[in-house]
């Protein structure tokens, strides 16, 4: 058993090459091999969002507070709220983040394959973010 006490790990800022706006990442799960699970609590300030990305084994996000937006490539922008659980299948190009005027926090869980849990792509344009 390994207990990571609340507040014992520093928060990280979302890097500008992967996120637009102010994002805070708090690591929750970083399982040692042979396990593959990784997870974090991610807080997006209003208007903040990820870049387009994919996950080799998929990703689940569980919205815990606020109001957010998510979109898969070619689909509509969807509103997401606390209690919603979103599954992005392996290889599905997508983004997620806060609504324009409201912050959003979610827990993100994904597995890594050969040491990689995410493939980052291009930034989400303002037009894409606003569903235009």
N, CA, C and O atoms as a MOPAC input file, in Angstrom:
PM7 MOZYME 1SCF
protein

 N      0.85200 1    -1.17700 1     0.00000 1
 C      0.00000 1     0.00000 1     0.00000 1
 C      0.89100 1     1.23100 1     0.00000 1
 O      1.93300 1     1.27000 1     0.65500 1
 N      0.45400 1     2.24100 1    -0.75400 1
 C      1.17900 1     3.50400 1    -0.85000 1
 C      0.15400 1     4.62100 1    -0.72300 1
 O     -0.72200 1     4.76300 1    -1.57600 1
 N      0.25900 1     5.41100 1     0.33500 1
 C     -0.67200 1     6.52700 1     0.54100 1
 C      0.06000 1     7.81800 1     0.21500 1
 O      1.10600 1     8.12000 1     0.78800 1
 N     -0.50500 1     8.56800 1    -0.70800 1
 C      0.02600 1     9.90300 1    -1.02700 1
 C     -0.88400 1    10.89600 1    -0.31700 1
 O     -2.04700 1    11.06200 1    -0.68700 1
 N     -0.35900 1    11.53700 1     0.67800 1
 C     -1.13800 1    12.47200 1     1.49100 1
 C     -1.48900 1    13.72500 1     0.70500 1
 O     -0.68100 1    14.23500 1    -0.07100 1
 N     -2.70600 1    14.21400 1     0.91700 1
 C     -3.15600 1    15.44500 1     0.27600 1
 C     -2.16100 1    16.56300 1     0.56300 1
 O     -1.74800 1    16.76700 1     1.70400 1
 N     -1.79100 1    17.26700 1    -0.47000 1
 C     -0.85900 1    18.38600 1    -0.32300 1
 C      0.59900 1    17.98800 1    -0.29100 1
 O      1.46300 1    18.85300 1    -0.14300 1
 N      0.90600 1    16.69000 1    -0.42600 1
 C      2.29600 1    16.25400 1    -0.35200 1
 C      3.03100 1    16.34900 1    -1.69100 1
 O      4.25600 1    16.23300 1    -1.74000 1
 N      2.28300 1    16.55800 1    -2.77000 1
 C      2.89200 1    16.67800 1    -4.09100 1
 C      2.60300 1    18.06900 1    -4.64700 1
 O      1.48400 1    18.56100 1    -4.50800 1
 N      3.57800 1    18.70700 1    -5.26800 1
 C      3.33600 1    20.05100 1    -5.80300 1
 C      2.42500 1    20.01700 1    -7.02900 1
 O      2.43900 1    19.06100 1    -7.80500 1
 N      1.64200 1    21.06900 1    -7.18500 1
 C      0.83500 1    21.24300 1    -8.39700 1
 C      1.76200 1    21.64000 1    -9.53900 1
 O      2.83900 1    22.19200 1    -9.31600 1
 N      1.33100 1    21.35400 1   -10.76000 1
 C      2.08900 1    21.74300 1   -11.95500 1
 C      1.21000 1    22.64100 1   -12.81600 1
 O     -0.01500 1    22.52100 1   -12.80500 1
 N      1.84200 1    23.53400 1   -13.55600 1
 C      1.12100 1    24.37600 1   -14.50400 1
 C      1.05200 1    23.65400 1   -15.84100 1
 O      2.00800 1    23.00400 1   -16.26400 1
 N     -0.10200 1    23.78000 1   -16.50000 1
 C     -0.22500 1    23.23200 1   -17.84800 1
 C      0.70700 1    23.96600 1   -18.79300 1
 O      0.70200 1    25.19600 1   -18.85000 1
 N      1.50100 1    23.21900 1   -19.52800 1
 C      2.48400 1    23.81600 1   -20.43400 1
 C      1.79700 1    24.46100 1   -21.64300 1
 O      0.85900 1    23.88200 1   -22.19200 1
 N      2.24900 1    25.65900 1   -22.07100 1
 C      1.57400 1    26.38000 1   -23.15500 1
 C      1.57000 1    25.64700 1   -24.49800 1
 O      0.73900 1    25.95700 1   -25.35200 1
 N      2.45800 1    24.69800 1   -24.70700 1
 C      2.41000 1    23.95300 1   -25.97500 1
 C      1.28400 1    22.91900 1   -25.98700 1
 O      0.93500 1    22.39800 1   -27.04600 1
 N      0.71100 1    22.61700 1   -24.81200 1
 C     -0.36600 1    21.63000 1   -24.70400 1
 C     -1.69700 1    22.21200 1   -24.25000 1
 O     -2.73000 1    21.55100 1   -24.36000 1
 N     -1.68600 1    23.44200 1   -23.74200 1
 C     -2.88700 1    24.06000 1   -23.18600 1
 C     -2.98000 1    25.52100 1   -23.60500 1
 O     -1.96400 1    26.17600 1   -23.83800 1
 N     -4.20800 1    26.02400 1   -23.69700 1
 C     -4.48000 1    27.44600 1   -23.87700 1
 C     -5.05400 1    27.94000 1   -22.56100 1
 O     -5.98100 1    27.32900 1   -22.02900 1
 N     -4.52200 1    29.03600 1   -22.02300 1
 C     -5.03000 1    29.59400 1   -20.78400 1
 C     -4.37900 1    28.98300 1   -19.55800 1
 O     -3.39700 1    28.24700 1   -19.65200 1
 N     -4.95200 1    29.30800 1   -18.39800 1
 C     -4.38200 1    28.89600 1   -17.11600 1
 C     -4.94900 1    27.54100 1   -16.68800 1
 O     -6.15800 1    27.37600 1   -16.52300 1
 N     -4.02700 1    26.56400 1   -16.51200 1
 C     -4.40400 1    25.20000 1   -16.16000 1
 C     -3.49400 1    24.71400 1   -15.03700 1
 O     -2.28100 1    24.91600 1   -15.08200 1
 N     -4.08500 1    24.06900 1   -14.02600 1
 C     -3.31200 1    23.48200 1   -12.92100 1
 C     -3.54500 1    21.97600 1   -12.92100 1
 O     -4.67600 1    21.50400 1   -13.04000 1
 N     -2.44500 1    21.22900 1   -12.78500 1
 C     -2.50400 1    19.77500 1   -12.80700 1
 C     -1.97900 1    19.23800 1   -11.48000 1
 O     -0.87400 1    19.56600 1   -11.05000 1
 N     -2.80800 1    18.39600 1   -10.83600 1
 C     -2.41700 1    17.74800 1    -9.58800 1
 C     -2.41500 1    16.24000 1    -9.82000 1
 O     -3.46700 1    15.63100 1   -10.01400 1
 N     -1.23100 1    15.64800 1    -9.79700 1
 C     -1.09900 1    14.21600 1   -10.04100 1
 C     -1.82200 1    13.41600 1    -8.96200 1
 O     -1.71700 1    13.72300 1    -7.77400 1
 N     -2.55900 1    12.38400 1    -9.38600 1
 C     -3.26100 1    11.51000 1    -8.45500 1
 C     -2.76300 1    10.06900 1    -8.56200 1
 O     -2.56700 1     9.40000 1    -7.54700 1
 N     -2.56000 1     9.59300 1    -9.79300 1
 C     -2.19800 1     8.19800 1   -10.04300 1
 C     -1.01500 1     8.15400 1   -10.98700 1
 O     -1.04100 1     8.76200 1   -12.05700 1
 N      0.02100 1     7.43700 1   -10.59300 1
 C      1.15000 1     7.15900 1   -11.47500 1
 C      1.63900 1     5.76200 1   -11.11900 1
 O      2.68800 1     5.58500 1   -10.50100 1
 N      0.84700 1     4.77800 1   -11.52800 1
 C      1.08800 1     3.39300 1   -11.12900 1
 C      2.39000 1     2.85500 1   -11.70600 1
 O      2.75100 1     3.14800 1   -12.84600 1
 N      3.08100 1     2.06800 1   -10.90300 1
 C      4.32800 1     1.44100 1   -11.34300 1
 C      4.01500 1     0.18100 1   -12.14700 1
 O      3.00500 1    -0.48300 1   -11.91100 1
 N      4.88800 1    -0.14000 1   -13.09600 1
 C      4.73200 1    -1.34100 1   -13.91800 1
 C      4.61300 1    -2.55300 1   -13.00400 1
 O      5.26500 1    -2.60400 1   -11.96100 1
 N      3.80200 1    -3.51300 1   -13.37300 1
 C      3.19100 1    -3.68300 1   -14.68900 1
 C      1.89300 1    -2.91400 1   -14.87600 1
 O      1.32300 1    -2.95600 1   -15.96600 1
 N      1.40100 1    -2.21200 1   -13.85800 1
 C      0.19900 1    -1.38800 1   -14.01300 1
 C      0.48400 1    -0.25800 1   -14.99400 1
 O      1.63800 1     0.12900 1   -15.17900 1
 N     -0.56800 1     0.27500 1   -15.62700 1
 C     -0.38600 1     1.30800 1   -16.65100 1
 C     -1.18900 1     2.57000 1   -16.38100 1
 O     -1.16600 1     3.49600 1   -17.19300 1
 N     -1.90200 1     2.63000 1   -15.25300 1
 C     -2.82100 1     3.74500 1   -14.99600 1
 C     -2.08600 1     5.02500 1   -14.61600 1
 O     -1.10600 1     5.01600 1   -13.87000 1
 N     -2.59800 1     6.12600 1   -15.16000 1
 C     -2.15400 1     7.46600 1   -14.78000 1
 C     -3.39300 1     8.32400 1   -14.62600 1
 O     -4.36700 1     8.17400 1   -15.36300 1
 N     -3.34300 1     9.22000 1   -13.66300 1
 C     -4.49300 1    10.08300 1   -13.46500 1
 C     -4.11500 1    11.36800 1   -12.77000 1
 O     -3.12300 1    11.43800 1   -12.04600 1
 N     -4.92900 1    12.38900 1   -13.00500 1
 C     -4.67800 1    13.69800 1   -12.40700 1
 C     -5.99100 1    14.44300 1   -12.25800 1
 O     -6.95500 1    14.19300 1   -12.98200 1
 N     -6.00700 1    15.35900 1   -11.30900 1
 C     -7.07200 1    16.33700 1   -11.19900 1
 C     -6.58800 1    17.56300 1   -11.95800 1
 O     -5.50700 1    18.08500 1   -11.68600 1
 N     -7.39300 1    18.01700 1   -12.91000 1
 C     -6.98000 1    19.12600 1   -13.77100 1
 C     -8.00900 1    20.24300 1   -13.64200 1
 O     -9.20500 1    20.02600 1   -13.84000 1
 N     -7.52900 1    21.44400 1   -13.30500 1
 C     -8.40400 1    22.60500 1   -13.15800 1
 C     -8.10200 1    23.60100 1   -14.27000 1
 O     -6.96300 1    24.02800 1   -14.45800 1
 N     -9.15000 1    23.95800 1   -14.99900 1
 C     -9.05800 1    24.90500 1   -16.11600 1
 C     -9.75800 1    26.19000 1   -15.68700 1
 O    -10.92000 1    26.15200 1   -15.28400 1
 N     -9.07500 1    27.31600 1   -15.76700 1
 C     -9.72200 1    28.60400 1   -15.53300 1
 C    -10.63200 1    28.91500 1   -16.72200 1
 O    -10.47700 1    28.30300 1   -17.77900 1
 N    -11.58700 1    29.85900 1   -16.57800 1
 C    -12.48800 1    30.15600 1   -17.69100 1
 C    -11.73300 1    30.36700 1   -19.00400 1
 O    -10.74700 1    31.10200 1   -19.06200 1
 N    -12.22000 1    29.70600 1   -20.05500 1
 C    -11.61600 1    29.81600 1   -21.38600 1
 C    -10.41800 1    28.91100 1   -21.62900 1
 O     -9.98600 1    28.76600 1   -22.77300 1
 N     -9.86800 1    28.29800 1   -20.58100 1
 C     -8.69300 1    27.43400 1   -20.74600 1
 C     -9.11700 1    26.08000 1   -21.30000 1
 O    -10.22900 1    25.61300 1   -21.05400 1
 N     -8.21200 1    25.45700 1   -22.05200 1
 C     -8.51700 1    24.17800 1   -22.68300 1
 C     -7.24300 1    23.46300 1   -23.09400 1
 O     -6.16300 1    24.05200 1   -23.14200 1
 N     -7.39500 1    22.17600 1   -23.38900 1
 C     -6.27200 1    21.40200 1   -23.91600 1
 C     -6.09400 1    21.72500 1   -25.39200 1
 O     -6.95500 1    22.34900 1   -26.01300 1
 N     -4.96700 1    21.29200 1   -25.94300 1
 C     -4.80800 1    21.22400 1   -27.39600 1
 C     -5.52900 1    19.96100 1   -27.86500 1
 O     -5.90700 1    19.12800 1   -27.04200 1
 N     -5.72000 1    19.81100 1   -29.14700 1
 C     -6.21800 1    18.55500 1   -29.69000 1
 C     -5.22900 1    17.47000 1   -29.29300 1
 O     -4.02200 1    17.71000 1   -29.28100 1
 N     -5.72000 1    16.29100 1   -28.97100 1
 C     -4.82800 1    15.19300 1   -28.59000 1
 C     -5.53900 1    13.85800 1   -28.69800 1
 O     -6.75800 1    13.80000 1   -28.85900 1
 N     -4.76400 1    12.78500 1   -28.60900 1
 C     -5.29600 1    11.42200 1   -28.59800 1
 C     -4.61600 1    10.65300 1   -27.47700 1
 O     -3.59600 1    11.08600 1   -26.94200 1
 N     -5.19100 1     9.50500 1   -27.12700 1
 C     -4.60300 1     8.61700 1   -26.12800 1
 C     -4.54400 1     7.21500 1   -26.71800 1
 O     -5.54200 1     6.74100 1   -27.26000 1
 N     -3.39900 1     6.53700 1   -26.62700 1
 C     -3.27900 1     5.22200 1   -27.26300 1
 C     -4.23500 1     4.17200 1   -26.71100 1
 O     -4.61700 1     3.24600 1   -27.42700 1
 N     -4.63000 1     4.30600 1   -25.43400 1
 C     -5.54700 1     3.34100 1   -24.82200 1
 C     -6.83300 1     4.00600 1   -24.32900 1
 O     -7.56800 1     3.42300 1   -23.53200 1
 N     -7.10600 1     5.22500 1   -24.80200 1
 C     -8.31000 1     5.94500 1   -24.42100 1
 C     -8.13600 1     6.76000 1   -23.14800 1
 O     -7.10000 1     6.69500 1   -22.48700 1
 N     -9.17200 1     7.52900 1   -22.81700 1
 C     -9.15200 1     8.37700 1   -21.62900 1
 C    -10.57600 1     8.53100 1   -21.09400 1
 O    -11.53700 1     8.63800 1   -21.85600 1
 N    -10.68400 1     8.54000 1   -19.77100 1
 C    -11.93100 1     8.86000 1   -19.09300 1
 C    -11.71800 1    10.14800 1   -18.31100 1
 O    -10.72100 1    10.30000 1   -17.60500 1
 N    -12.67000 1    11.08000 1   -18.44300 1
 C    -12.65000 1    12.27000 1   -17.58300 1
 C    -13.94700 1    12.29300 1   -16.78900 1
 O    -15.02400 1    11.99700 1   -17.30600 1
 N    -13.81000 1    12.65700 1   -15.50900 1
 C    -14.93900 1    12.72900 1   -14.58500 1
 C    -15.01200 1    14.17700 1   -14.10700 1
 O    -14.12000 1    14.64300 1   -13.39900 1
 N    -16.05700 1    14.87800 1   -14.48500 1
 C    -16.16000 1    16.28900 1   -14.14200 1
 C    -16.56500 1    16.40000 1   -12.67400 1
 O    -17.56600 1    15.82100 1   -12.25100 1
 N    -15.76500 1    17.15900 1   -11.89200 1
 C    -16.01000 1    17.26700 1   -10.45700 1
 C    -16.53700 1    18.63600 1   -10.03300 1
 O    -17.17800 1    18.74800 1    -8.98800 1
 N    -16.28000 1    19.67600 1   -10.82200 1
 C    -16.82100 1    20.99600 1   -10.48900 1
 C    -16.81400 1    21.89600 1   -11.70700 1
 O    -16.05500 1    21.68900 1   -12.65300 1
 N    -17.68200 1    22.90600 1   -11.66500 1
 C    -17.72500 1    23.91600 1   -12.71000 1
 C    -18.51700 1    23.48800 1   -13.92700 1
 O    -19.39300 1    22.62600 1   -13.85700 1
 N    -18.19000 1    24.10900 1   -15.03900 1
 C    -18.84100 1    23.83100 1   -16.31900 1
 C    -17.77000 1    23.82400 1   -17.39500 1
 O    -16.94000 1    24.73100 1   -17.46100 1
 N    -17.79000 1    22.80600 1   -18.23200 1
 C    -16.75900 1    22.68100 1   -19.24600 1
 C    -17.31700 1    22.36700 1   -20.61700 1
 O    -18.52600 1    22.26800 1   -20.82300 1
 N    -16.38600 1    22.21400 1   -21.54700 1
 C    -16.69900 1    21.88100 1   -22.92700 1
 C    -15.77400 1    20.75900 1   -23.37300 1
 O    -14.63800 1    20.65800 1   -22.91000 1
 N    -16.26500 1    19.92200 1   -24.27100 1
 C    -15.45000 1    18.85500 1   -24.85400 1
 C    -15.90600 1    18.64600 1   -26.28400 1
 O    -17.06200 1    18.89200 1   -26.62800 1
 N    -14.97500 1    18.18600 1   -27.11400 1
 C    -15.31100 1    17.93700 1   -28.51500 1
 C    -14.42000 1    16.84400 1   -29.06800 1
 O    -13.21600 1    16.82100 1   -28.81400 1
 N    -15.02100 1    15.93500 1   -29.82700 1
 C    -14.22600 1    14.98100 1   -30.59700 1
 C    -14.15800 1    15.50800 1   -32.01300 1
 O    -15.04200 1    16.24200 1   -32.45400 1
 N    -13.11000 1    15.13600 1   -32.72700 1
 C    -12.89100 1    15.62400 1   -34.08400 1
 C    -14.11700 1    15.31100 1   -34.94400 1
 O    -14.56500 1    14.16700 1   -35.01400 1
 N    -14.64900 1    16.34500 1   -35.59500 1
 C    -15.79300 1    16.17100 1   -36.46700 1
 C    -17.13200 1    16.21200 1   -35.77000 1
 O    -18.16800 1    16.16400 1   -36.43200 1
 N    -17.14200 1    16.30100 1   -34.43900 1
 C    -18.39100 1    16.32300 1   -33.68300 1
 C    -18.68600 1    17.71100 1   -33.14900 1
 O    -17.86200 1    18.61500 1   -33.28800 1
 N    -19.85000 1    17.89500 1   -32.53800 1
 C    -20.19200 1    19.19200 1   -31.96000 1
 C    -19.46900 1    19.41900 1   -30.63600 1
 O    -19.03000 1    18.47000 1   -29.98800 1
 N    -19.35000 1    20.68400 1   -30.24400 1
 C    -18.85100 1    21.02100 1   -28.91300 1
 C    -19.95500 1    20.66300 1   -27.92400 1
 O    -21.10400 1    21.07100 1   -28.09200 1
 N    -19.60100 1    19.89900 1   -26.89100 1
 C    -20.57700 1    19.42700 1   -25.89900 1
 C    -20.31100 1    20.07900 1   -24.55100 1
 O    -19.15700 1    20.19500 1   -24.13800 1
 N    -21.36600 1    20.50900 1   -23.85700 1
 C    -21.22900 1    21.02800 1   -22.49800 1
 C    -21.11800 1    19.85400 1   -21.52500 1
 O    -21.84600 1    18.86900 1   -21.64700 1
 N    -20.20500 1    19.96400 1   -20.56100 1
 C    -20.02200 1    18.92400 1   -19.54100 1
 C    -20.09200 1    19.56900 1   -18.15900 1
 O    -19.60900 1    20.68000 1   -17.94000 1
 N    -20.72000 1    18.82000 1   -17.22200 1
 C    -20.98200 1    19.35400 1   -15.88500 1
 C    -20.62300 1    18.33700 1   -14.81500 1
 O    -20.40200 1    17.16900 1   -15.13400 1
 N    -20.55700 1    18.75500 1   -13.53400 1
 C    -20.21100 1    17.83400 1   -12.45200 1
 C    -21.06300 1    16.56300 1   -12.47200 1
 O    -22.28200 1    16.60500 1   -12.63600 1
 N    -20.38200 1    15.44400 1   -12.30000 1
 C    -21.03500 1    14.14800 1   -12.32900 1
 C    -20.99500 1    13.49100 1   -13.69100 1
 O    -21.16900 1    12.27700 1   -13.78900 1
 N    -20.76700 1    14.26800 1   -14.76200 1
 C    -20.64700 1    13.68700 1   -16.10100 1
 C    -19.34800 1    12.89400 1   -16.19700 1
 O    -18.31900 1    13.29400 1   -15.65100 1
 N    -19.41100 1    11.77500 1   -16.89300 1
 C    -18.24400 1    10.94000 1   -17.15900 1
 C    -18.12400 1    10.82300 1   -18.67000 1
 O    -19.06400 1    10.39300 1   -19.34000 1
 N    -16.97000 1    11.20500 1   -19.20900 1
 C    -16.75000 1    11.20500 1   -20.65300 1
 C    -15.65800 1    10.19500 1   -20.98200 1
 O    -14.59100 1    10.20300 1   -20.36800 1
 N    -15.92900 1     9.32100 1   -21.95900 1
 C    -14.95500 1     8.33800 1   -22.43700 1
 C    -14.54000 1     8.71800 1   -23.85300 1
 O    -15.38100 1     8.87900 1   -24.73700 1
 N    -13.23600 1     8.86000 1   -24.05400 1
 C    -12.66700 1     9.07500 1   -25.37800 1
 C    -11.97300 1     7.77700 1   -25.76900 1
 O    -10.99900 1     7.39700 1   -25.12100 1
 N    -12.44100 1     7.08100 1   -26.81100 1
 C    -11.82800 1     5.80100 1   -27.20100 1
 C    -10.37800 1     5.96100 1   -27.66200 1
 O     -9.95200 1     7.06600 1   -27.99900 1
 N     -9.62300 1     4.86600 1   -27.67700 1
 C     -8.23600 1     4.91700 1   -28.14800 1
 C     -8.14000 1     5.57900 1   -29.52600 1
 O     -8.87700 1     5.24700 1   -30.45500 1
 N     -7.20500 1     6.52500 1   -29.62200 1
 C     -6.92500 1     7.19000 1   -30.88800 1
 C     -7.90800 1     8.26800 1   -31.29100 1
 O     -7.70500 1     8.90400 1   -32.32500 1
 N     -8.97500 1     8.50900 1   -30.52100 1
 C     -9.95000 1     9.54000 1   -30.89900 1
 C     -9.38100 1    10.92800 1   -30.62900 1
 O     -9.02100 1    11.25000 1   -29.49700 1
 N     -9.30000 1    11.74600 1   -31.67600 1
 C     -8.80200 1    13.12300 1   -31.55600 1
 C     -9.86200 1    13.95900 1   -30.85000 1
 O    -11.02400 1    13.96700 1   -31.25700 1
 N     -9.45800 1    14.67100 1   -29.77900 1
 C    -10.41600 1    15.42400 1   -28.97200 1
 C     -9.71800 1    16.53100 1   -28.19800 1
 O     -8.49000 1    16.62500 1   -28.17800 1
 N    -10.52900 1    17.36500 1   -27.56300 1
 C    -10.05200 1    18.37600 1   -26.60300 1
 C    -11.11700 1    18.52900 1   -25.51800 1
 O    -12.25800 1    18.09900 1   -25.68800 1
 N    -10.72800 1    19.14800 1   -24.39900 1
 C    -11.65700 1    19.44600 1   -23.31600 1
 C    -11.10700 1    20.60600 1   -22.50600 1
 O     -9.89900 1    20.84300 1   -22.48200 1
 N    -12.00500 1    21.32800 1   -21.84200 1
 C    -11.57400 1    22.46300 1   -21.03600 1
 C    -12.76100 1    23.15500 1   -20.39400 1
 O    -13.87300 1    22.62700 1   -20.37100 1
 N    -12.50700 1    24.34700 1   -19.87300 1
 C    -13.53200 1    25.12900 1   -19.17500 1
 C    -14.43300 1    25.83600 1   -20.17000 1
 O    -14.07000 1    26.03700 1   -21.32900 1
 N    -15.60900 1    26.20900 1   -19.69900 1
 C    -16.50500 1    27.06500 1   -20.47400 1
 C    -15.89900 1    28.47700 1   -20.53100 1
 O    -14.99400 1    28.79100 1   -19.75700 1
 N    -16.39100 1    29.32400 1   -21.43700 1
 C    -15.79800 1    30.66400 1   -21.57200 1
 C    -15.81900 1    31.51700 1   -20.30700 1
 O    -14.91000 1    32.32100 1   -20.10000 1
 N    -16.84700 1    31.35900 1   -19.44700 1
 C    -16.95500 1    32.22000 1   -18.26500 1
 C    -16.91300 1    31.46000 1   -16.94400 1
 O    -17.08000 1    32.06000 1   -15.88300 1
 N    -16.69100 1    30.14000 1   -16.99400 1
 C    -16.72900 1    29.31400 1   -15.78800 1
 C    -15.55800 1    28.34400 1   -15.75500 1
 O    -15.25900 1    27.69200 1   -16.75600 1
 N    -14.89700 1    28.24900 1   -14.61100 1
 C    -13.81600 1    27.27000 1   -14.44900 1
 C    -14.39200 1    25.86000 1   -14.43300 1
 O    -15.59300 1    25.68000 1   -14.23200 1
 N    -13.54000 1    24.86000 1   -14.64300 1
 C    -13.96000 1    23.46800 1   -14.61200 1
 C    -12.80000 1    22.61200 1   -14.10600 1
 O    -11.64600 1    22.81900 1   -14.48000 1
 N    -13.13600 1    21.64200 1   -13.24400 1
 C    -12.14500 1    20.66500 1   -12.78000 1
 C    -12.64600 1    19.27500 1   -13.14500 1
 O    -13.82400 1    18.95600 1   -12.98900 1
 N    -11.71900 1    18.45900 1   -13.63500 1
 C    -12.04800 1    17.05900 1   -13.89200 1
 C    -10.90800 1    16.16700 1   -13.42300 1
 O     -9.76500 1    16.60300 1   -13.29400 1
 N    -11.24300 1    14.92800 1   -13.17600 1
 C    -10.22900 1    13.89800 1   -12.94600 1
 C    -10.06100 1    13.18600 1   -14.27500 1
 O    -11.03500 1    12.70900 1   -14.85800 1
 N     -8.83200 1    13.11400 1   -14.75200 1
 C     -8.51800 1    12.44200 1   -16.01500 1
 C     -7.77200 1    11.15500 1   -15.70200 1
 O     -6.81200 1    11.15600 1   -14.93200 1
 N     -8.22300 1    10.05100 1   -16.30500 1
 C     -7.58000 1     8.75600 1   -16.10800 1
 C     -7.30200 1     8.14600 1   -17.47400 1
 O     -8.19000 1     8.06500 1   -18.32200 1
 N     -6.06800 1     7.72100 1   -17.67600 1
 C     -5.66700 1     7.06400 1   -18.90200 1
 C     -4.54700 1     6.08500 1   -18.59000 1
 O     -3.91900 1     6.15700 1   -17.53400 1
 N     -4.30600 1     5.17300 1   -19.51800 1
 C     -3.21100 1     4.22000 1   -19.36600 1
 C     -2.09700 1     4.58200 1   -20.32700 1
 O     -2.34000 1     5.14500 1   -21.39500 1
 N     -0.88200 1     4.25700 1   -19.94100 1
 C      0.22100 1     4.49100 1   -20.86200 1
 C      0.57600 1     3.18600 1   -21.56300 1
 O      0.48800 1     2.09900 1   -20.99300 1
 N      0.97800 1     3.33500 1   -22.80800 1
 C      1.39400 1     2.20800 1   -23.63800 1
 C      2.81100 1     2.49100 1   -24.09300 1
 O      3.06500 1     3.49600 1   -24.75600 1
 N      3.73300 1     1.61400 1   -23.74200 1
 C      5.14300 1     1.82400 1   -24.07300 1
 C      5.63500 1     3.18400 1   -23.57300 1
 O      6.38800 1     3.87500 1   -24.25900 1
 N      5.19800 1     3.55400 1   -22.36800 1
 C      5.65200 1     4.78700 1   -21.73900 1
 C      4.93700 1     6.04100 1   -22.18700 1
 O      5.29900 1     7.13200 1   -21.74500 1
 N      3.93500 1     5.93400 1   -23.04900 1
 C      3.26300 1     7.12400 1   -23.57200 1
 C      1.76200 1     7.04400 1   -23.30400 1
 O      1.12200 1     6.04000 1   -23.61900 1
 N      1.19900 1     8.11900 1   -22.71400 1
 C     -0.22700 1     8.15200 1   -22.39400 1
 C     -0.99800 1     9.12500 1   -23.27800 1
 O     -2.22700 1     9.07400 1   -23.32300 1
 N     -0.29600 1    10.00800 1   -23.97900 1
 C     -0.97300 1    11.03700 1   -24.78700 1
 C     -0.10200 1    11.41100 1   -25.98700 1
 O      1.12700 1    11.40000 1   -25.91500 1
 N     -0.76800 1    11.73800 1   -27.07900 1
 C     -0.12200 1    12.29000 1   -28.27400 1
 C     -0.70800 1    13.66500 1   -28.48900 1
 O     -1.87800 1    13.80200 1   -28.84600 1
 N      0.11800 1    14.70100 1   -28.26800 1
 C     -0.36500 1    16.07200 1   -28.39900 1
 C     -0.33300 1    16.49300 1   -29.85500 1
 O      0.58200 1    16.14100 1   -30.59900 1
 N     -1.35800 1    17.26100 1   -30.25700 1
 C     -1.50000 1    17.73500 1   -31.62900 1
 C     -1.59900 1    19.25800 1   -31.62200 1
 O     -1.06700 1    19.90500 1   -30.72000 1
 N     -2.26900 1    19.83400 1   -32.61000 1
 C     -2.32900 1    21.28400 1   -32.73800 1
 C     -3.25300 1    21.91000 1   -31.68500 1
 O     -4.09300 1    21.23700 1   -31.08700 1
 N     -3.06900 1    23.21400 1   -31.48100 1
 C     -3.92000 1    23.96200 1   -30.55900 1
 C     -5.34400 1    24.04900 1   -31.09900 1
 O     -5.56300 1    24.00800 1   -32.31000 1
 N     -6.30200 1    24.16700 1   -30.19600 1
 C     -7.70300 1    24.39400 1   -30.56300 1
 C     -7.86700 1    25.88000 1   -30.83300 1
 O     -7.55700 1    26.70400 1   -29.97200 1
 N     -8.34800 1    26.23000 1   -32.01300 1
 C     -8.53400 1    27.64800 1   -32.34900 1
 C     -9.71500 1    28.20500 1   -31.55900 1
 O    -10.53500 1    27.45000 1   -31.03700 1
 N     -9.79500 1    29.53100 1   -31.47800 1
 C    -10.92300 1    30.16100 1   -30.80300 1
 C    -12.22800 1    29.81200 1   -31.51100 1
 O    -13.25100 1    29.61400 1   -30.85500 1
 N    -12.20600 1    29.73300 1   -32.84400 1
 C    -13.39800 1    29.37800 1   -33.59900 1
 C    -13.85100 1    27.96300 1   -33.27800 1
 O    -15.04500 1    27.73200 1   -33.08900 1
 N    -12.92300 1    27.00900 1   -33.21000 1
 C    -13.26000 1    25.63000 1   -32.84100 1
 C    -13.81200 1    25.58900 1   -31.42200 1
 O    -14.81700 1    24.92600 1   -31.16500 1
 N    -13.15700 1    26.29800 1   -30.49500 1
 C    -13.57900 1    26.32700 1   -29.09400 1
 C    -15.01300 1    26.84200 1   -28.95400 1
 O    -15.79300 1    26.31100 1   -28.16300 1
 N    -15.35100 1    27.86400 1   -29.71500 1
 C    -16.67400 1    28.46500 1   -29.63000 1
 C    -17.69900 1    27.76000 1   -30.51900 1
 O    -18.85700 1    28.17200 1   -30.58500 1
 N    -17.27000 1    26.69500 1   -31.20000 1
 C    -18.18400 1    25.91900 1   -32.03700 1
 C    -18.62700 1    26.61500 1   -33.30400 1
 O    -19.72700 1    26.37700 1   -33.80300 1
 N    -17.76700 1    27.47700 1   -33.82300 1
 C    -18.13100 1    28.24500 1   -35.04200 1
 C    -17.60200 1    27.57500 1   -36.29600 1
 O    -17.81200 1    28.07700 1   -37.40100 1

